[in-house]
């Protein structure tokens, strides 16, 4: 009964968040005007605002939030660490180095995304090769490799920022803090969310067993080695899709899984589904604040998620 109540509340909250995100912005629209724009009616200006500007950004925010929450849930099981989040393995650092390299060379937006993707893939390969051992993924080795690589990438990023011309510095900082204004189409992240969600739901029962510990999982007949590889790949795909599309957006993957667990959800199949809705709604609201609080000036959404996430996470810690 409690799970149904939580599911209903999250579903209603998510739908309300999506609709509110379409209505509110620098130009406020009524629910009727938004509906007319969605079905192809109303004024041309309203249709352009809703269908070409707000809808891609709102749905991209939801997809990115869901991907980050799923990746955080998976990595907390894989690494057996409650502090694990999607960026703990250095994927965002590798993507940032690639993206800043492209920005420094004055490349186009498509080239920047490709460079970020290549940097993320290089970081994934390095972490996986360093964290792998004969018996499977070593959580401690992988965590240590991720922390070391993140520190190295952070040093390279600092050098980029110090040496960058003033004209490029603003764009670099916005990329590093997460920025959904660059999203033209939400198709890529929505497809990634569907694939990651399906994989997480299918792995739900196995994640429950793995969460008991690698030794207990093996005594129960679970082959931990291939499962760990699959979990790492799914989490890496989710994180890479977000970083390439919107840059590193913090706190969602760390905060949301813990918040959902505090609602009494412990089974990973339900935890992943509920985290997707909660993470998506959270990032929609954060992006709504980012583009409306100081309108027409747009704030980086990563800074807003940090400002919201810090007090919320502290509140969770106090309540636990």
TIBARO-989020 format. One record per residue: z, y, x of N, C-alpha, C in turn. Coordinates in steps of 0.2 Angstrom, whole numbers, plus 2048, in hexadecimal, padded with zeros to 3 digits. Atoms other than C-alpha are relative to their C-alpha. Layout:
ZYXZYXZYX ...
END
This chain:
8007FA804800800800800806804 7FF7FA7FC80580C80E7F9801804 8077FF7FD7F48098177FB8037FB 8057FE8057EA80C8078028087FF 7FF7F98017F381D8057FE804806 8027FC7FA7F08228177F8800800 8078008007DE81D8157FD8057FB 8027FB8057DC827805801807803 7FF7F97FE7E483680D7FB802806 8057FF7FA7D983581D7F98017FD 8077FF8027C98338138008077FC 8007F98047CD842807800806805 8007FB7FB7D284C8167FA801804 8068007FC7C38488207FA8037FC 8057FD8047B784C8118018087FF 7FE7F88017C185D80E7FE804806 8017FD7F97BF8618217F9801800 8087FF7FF7AC85E8217FE8057FB 8027FB8057AA868811802807802 7FD7FA7FE7B58768177FC803806 8037FD7FA7AC8778287F98027FE 8077FE80379B87981E8018077FD 7FF7FA8047A3887814802806804 7FD7FA7FC7AC8928217FD801806 8037FE7F97A589B830800808800 8017F97FF7A08AC8357FD8037F9 8027FE8077978AD8248037FB7FB 7FC8058057A28A58167FB7FF7FA 80480380579989B8098047FD7FB 7FC80480579F8957F87FE7F9800 80280780179F8827F47F98007FC 8078018037908857E87FB802804 8057FE7FC78688E7F57FF7FB805 8018067FB7898808027FD7FA7FC 8038068037848737F57F98017FF 8077FF80177487C7F17FC800806 8038007F977087E8037FF7F9802 8008077FE77386B8067FA7FD7FC 8058048047678667F87FA804800 8067FC7FF75A8737FD7FF8057FB 8017FB80475D8807F1804807803 7FD7FA7FE7648927F27FC804805 8047FC7FC75F89F7FE7FE7FD807 8028037FA75689C80E805801806 7FB7FF7FB7648A48188067FB800 7FB8048017718998117FE7F9802 8038077FD766889814800800807 8008007F876488E8268077FF803 7FA8007FE7768918288047F9800 7FD80680277C8818207FD7FA804 8048057FE76E8758257FF800807 8027FF7F976987B836806802805 7FB7FE7FC77988283D8077FD7FF 7F980380178987C8358007F87FF 80080880178586A82F7FF7FC807 8008047F977F864841807801804 7FA7FF7FC78F86C8498067FC7FC 7FA80380479B86683B8007F8801 8018077FF79485483C8017FE807 7FF8027F979385484F808800802 7F87FF7FF7A685A84F8037F97FE 7FC8068037AB84B8447FE7FA804 8028057FC7A183F84E803800807 7FC8007F97A884585F8077FF7FF 7F98018017B98458588027F87FF 7FF8078017B78338527FF7FC806 8018047FA7B082D862805801805 7FA7FF7FC7BE83586C8067FC7FE 7FA8048037CB82D8617FF7F9801 8018077FF7C381C8628017FE808 8008017F97C181D875807800802 7F98007FE7D38228778047FA7FE 7FD8078027D981386C7FE7FA804 8028067FC7CF807876803800807 7FE8007F97D480D887808800800 7F98018007E680D8828027F9800 7FF8078007E57FB87F7FD7FD807 8028037FA7DA7F788E804802806 7FC7FE7FB7E580189A8077FE7FF 7F98028027F57FC891804806802 7FD7F97FE7FA80F8937FF8047FA 8007FC8067FF81A8857FD807802 8037FA7FE7F982988F7F8800801 8078007FE7E78238917FC8047FA 8047FC8057DA82E8897F97FF803 8078017FE7C782E88A7FE803807 8027FD7FA7C683989A8047FD806 7FC8027FB7D38308A47FC7FC806 8038047FB7C68258AD7FB804803 8057FC7FC7BC8348B47F98017FD 8078008037AD8338A87FF8077FF 8017F98017AF8458A37FF804807 8017FD7FA7B084A8B57FA7FF803 8068027FE7A18418BA7FA8047FC 8057FC8057978498AB800807802 7FF7F97FE79E85A8B07FC802806 8037FF7F97988598C27F88007FF 8088008027868548BB7FE8067FD 8027FA8047868628AE800806804 7FF7FA7FC78C86F8BA7FB801806 8068007FB77F86A8C77FA8027FD 8067FE80477186C8BA8018077FE 7FF7F980177987D8B57FF804806 8017FC7F97798838C77F9800802 8077FF7FE76787F8C97FC8037FA 8037FC8057638888B97FB7FC7FB 80480480375C8798B08018017F8 8007FF80775887889D8067FC7FD 7FA8048037658718907FF7F9800 80280780075C86088F8027FD807 7FF8037F975D85E8A2808800801 7F88007FF7708638A28037FA7FC 7FE8068037738558957FF7FA804 8028067FC76A8498A08047FF806 7FC8007FA77384E8AF8077FE7FF 7F980280278484D8A68007F87FF 80080780177F83B8A07FF7FC806 8008037F977A8368B2807800803 7F97FF7FD78B83D8B88057FB7FD 7FC8058037948338AB7FF7F9801 8028077FF78B8238AE8027FE807 7FE8017F978F8258C18077FF800 7F98008007A18288BD8027F97FD 7FE8078037A28188B27FF7FB805 8028057FB79980E8BF8067FF806 7FB8007FB7A68138CC8067FE7FE 7FA8028027B58118C28007F87FE 8018078017AF8008BC8007FB806 8008037FA7AB7FA8CD807800804 7F97FF7FD7BC8008D48057FC7FC 7FB8038047C67F98C67FF7F97FE 8018078017BE7E88C58037FC805 7FD8057FB7C67D98CC7FE7F97FE 8038078017C27C68CC8037FE7F9 7FE8028077CD7C38BC7FF8047FB 8027FC8057C67D18B3802808802 7FF7F97FF7CA7E48B1808801802 7F97FF7FE7DA7E98BA8028077FD 7FE7F98037E27F78AF803805805 7FD7FB7FB7EC7FE8BE7FB802805 8057FE7FC7DD7FE8C97FB8057FD 8047FB8047D28068BC8038077FF 7FD7FA8017DE8138B8801804806 8007FD7FA7E18178CA7FA803802 8067FE7FF7CF8188CD7FD8067FC 8027FB8047CC8238BF804807802 7FC7FA7FE7DA82F8C47FD803807 8037FE7F97D38308D67FA8037FF 8077FD8017C18338D08018077FD 7FF7FA8047C78408C4802806805 7FE7FA7FB7D084A8D27FA802804 8067FE7FC7C08498DD7FB8047FC 8057FC8047B584F8CF8038077FE 7FD7F98017C185D8CB800804806 8017FC7FA7C08638DD7F9802800 8077FE8007AD8638DC7FF8057FB 8017FB8067AE86C8CB802807803 7FD7FA7FE7B98798D37FB804805 8047FD7FC7AD87C8E17FA8037FD 8057FD80479F87E8D58018077FD 7FE7FA8047A988B8CB801806805 7FF7FB7FB7AD8958DB7F9802803 8077FE7FD79B8958E27FB8027FB 8057FE8057928988D17FF8077FF 8017F980178A8A88CE8038027F9 7FD7FE8067928B38C17FC7FF7F9 8048018067848B18B58007F97FD 80080780278689E8B48077FE7FF 7F980280079989E8B58027FF7F8 7FD80080779C8A18A27FD7F97FD 80380780379089289D8047FA803 7FC8057FD7998878A98077FF7FD 7F98018027AA88B8A38007FE7F8 8008028067A58898917FE7F87FF 80280780079D8788958077FC801 7FA8047FD7AD87289E8068007FA 7FB8008057B887788F7FE7FD7F9 8028038067AE86F8827FD8057FB 8037FB8047A18788777FB7FC7FB 8048038057998718677FA8057FE 8057FC80278E8808657F97FE803 8068037FD7818778707FD7FB7FC 80280580477F86A8647FA8027FB 8057FE80576E86B85B7FF7FB7FB 80080580476E85A8538067FB801 7FA8057FF77D84E84F7FE7F9800 80280780177283F84E8027FB805 7FE8057FB77683885F8077FE800 7F980180078983A85E8027FC7F9 7FF80480678883384C7FE7F9801 8028077FF77F8248518057FC805 7FB8037FB78B8218608067FF7FC 7FA8028037998228548007FA7FC 8018068047928158488007FA805 8008067FC78F8098578077FF803 7F98017FD7A080C85F8057FE7FA 7FC8028057A980B84E7FF7F87FE 8028078027A07FA84A8037FC805 7FD8047FB7A57F385B807800800 7F88008017B77F98598037FC7FB 7FD8048067B97F18487FF7F9801 8018077FE7B17E184E8057FD805 7FB8027FB7BD7E185D8078007FE 7F97FF8037CC7E58528057FB801 7FB8067FF7D57D48528017FE807 8008027F97D17D1864804805804 7FC7FB7FE7D97E28688077FF7FF 7F98018027E97DD85F8037FB805 7FE8057FC7EA7CE86A801802807 8007FD7FA7E67D787A806805801 7FB7FB8007F37E48768077FD802 7FA8047FF8007D68788017FF808 8008027F97FC7D588B7FB7FB802 8058047FE7EF7CD8958027F8800 7FD8078007FA7BD8988017FD7FA 7FF8038077FF7BB8867F97FF7FD 8068018037ED7BD8817FC7FA803 8038067FD7E77B088D8037F97FD 7FD8068037F47A48867FE7FF7F9 8028018077EE7A78757F87FE7FF 8078028007DC7A287A7FB805801 8047FA7FF7D57B387D7FD801807 8037FF7FA7C97B588B800808802 7FF7F97FF7CF7C68917FA804804 8057FC7FC7C27CA89E7FA8027FD 8067FD8047B27CC8938028057FB 7FE7FB8057BC7D5886802806803 7FF7F97FC7C27E28937FA803802 8077FD7FF7B07E58987FD8037FA 8027FE8067AB7E78878038077FD 7FC7FA8027B97F38837FE806804 8027FB7FC7B57FD8927F98037FF 8067FE8017A37FE88E8008057FA 8007FC8067A680487C803807801 7FC7FA7FF7B38118817FC805805 8047FC7FC7A781788F7FA8037FC 8057FD8047998198838028057FB 7FE7FA8057A3823876802806804 7FE7FA7FC7AA82E8847FA804803 8067FD7FD79983188C7FC8047FA 8037FD80579183587B8038077FE 7FC7F980179E8438787FF805806 8017FC7FB79D84A8897F9803801 8077FE80078A84B88A7FF8057FB 8027FC806789853879804807800 7FC7FA80179885F879804802806 7FB7FE7FA7A185F88A8067FC7FF 7FA8038017B285988D8058037FB 7FC7FE8067BD85B87D8077FC801 7FA8047FF7CF8578818057FF7FA 7FB8018047DE8518787FF7FB7FA 8028048067D58488698017F9801 7FF8077FF7D58378718077FE802 7F98027FE7E78388778048017FA 7FB7FE8067EF8408677FE7FC7FA 8018038067E68388598027F97FF 7FE8078017E982585C8088007FF 7F98008017FC82985E8028037F9 7FF7FE8077FC83384E7FF7FB7FB 8018068057F48258448057FB801 7FB80580080081984B8078027FD 7FA7FE80380E8238458008007F9 8018018078078218348027F97FE 7FF80780180B80F8357FB7FB801 8068047FF7FA80983A8017FD807 8008037F97FB7FC8487FB7FB801 8068047FF7ED7F08457FA804803 8057FB7FD7DF7F68507FA8007FC 8067FF8057D17F38438018067FC 7FE7FA8057DA7FF837801806805 7FF7FA7FC7DF80A8467FA803802 8067FD7FE7CE80D84C7FC8047FA 8037FD8067C781183A8048067FF 7FC7FA8027D581D836800805806 8017FB7FA7D48258487FA803800 8067FD8007C28288458008067FB 8007FB8057C5832835805806802 7FB7FB7FE7D583B83C7FD804806 8037FD7FB7CC83F84C7FA8057FE 8067FC8027BC8458448038067FC 7FE7FA8047C6850837804805805 7FC7FC7FB7D18578467FB805803 8057FD7FC7C285C8507FC8057FB 8037FB8047B98648418048067FF 7FC7FA8017C886F83D801804807 8007FD7FA7C98738507FA804801 8067FD7FF7B78788517FF8067FB 8007FB8057B9882840804806803 7FC7FB7FD7C788C8497FC804806 8047FD7FA7BC88E8597FB8057FE 8057FC8027AE89684F8018057FB 7FE7FB8067B78A0842806805802 7FA7FC7FE7C78A784A7FE807803 8027FA7FD7BF8B48557F88017FF 8077FF8027AE8B484C7FE808801 8058047FE7A18B98528007FD806 7FF8037FA7A88B48628027F97FF 7FE8078017A98A18648047FD806 7FC8037FB7B789886D7FE7F9802 8018077FE7B58888778057FB7FC 7FC8048057BB87A86B8057FC804 7FB8047FC7C387187A807804801 7FA7FB7FF7CF88087C8047FF7FA 7FD8008077D387F8698047F97FF 7FC8078017D786C869806800805 7FB8007FC7E286F8788068047FD 7FA7FC8037EC87D86F8037FD7FA 7FE8048057ED8728608047FA802 7FE8067FE7F0862869807800803 7F98007FC7FF8678748068007FB 7FA80080580B86C8668007FA7FC 80080680480585D85B8037FA804 7FE8057FC808851869807800802 7F97FF7FF81985886D8047FE7FA 7FC80180681E85785B8007F87FF 80080880181884485B8067FD805 7FB8037FB82384186B8078017FD 7F97FF8028328498638027FC7FA 7FF80580583083F8538017F9802 8008077FE82E82F85C8077FF804 
END
